Amino acid sequence: MYICVCNAISERHVQEAIAQGAKDLGDLQAQLGVATCCGQCAETATDYLPGGRYATDAAPSSAVGPDQVVQIPLLASTEIRRVA
Ligand code: FES
């Protein structure tokens, strides 16, 4: 999935930059160029940073016990309407 359409930067690019040490939006802008054109992607890119709702700093599934609850972030929402 593309996060930054202006610069063709995908979710994977952002996640890799963060894994390599990007700590804030400024780092992502410097390393990838994300949010350097229209800026519409800035909030979404920030959500991938540590503490953000799409951050991948959650425990791996193999470390989750049978009684633990794991929250899985939704990347998109879909409106469902009943047609009758
Ligand atoms: S969508 Fe990222 S700068 Fe426009």
Boltz pocket constraint, residues with backbone or C-beta under 6 A from the ligand:
constraints:
  - pocket:
      binder: B
      contacts: [[A, 3], [A, 4], [A, 5], [A, 6], [A, 7], [A, 33], [A, 34], [A, 35], [A, 36], [A, 37], [A, 38], [A, 39], [A, 40], [A, 41], [A, 42]]
      max_distance: 6.0
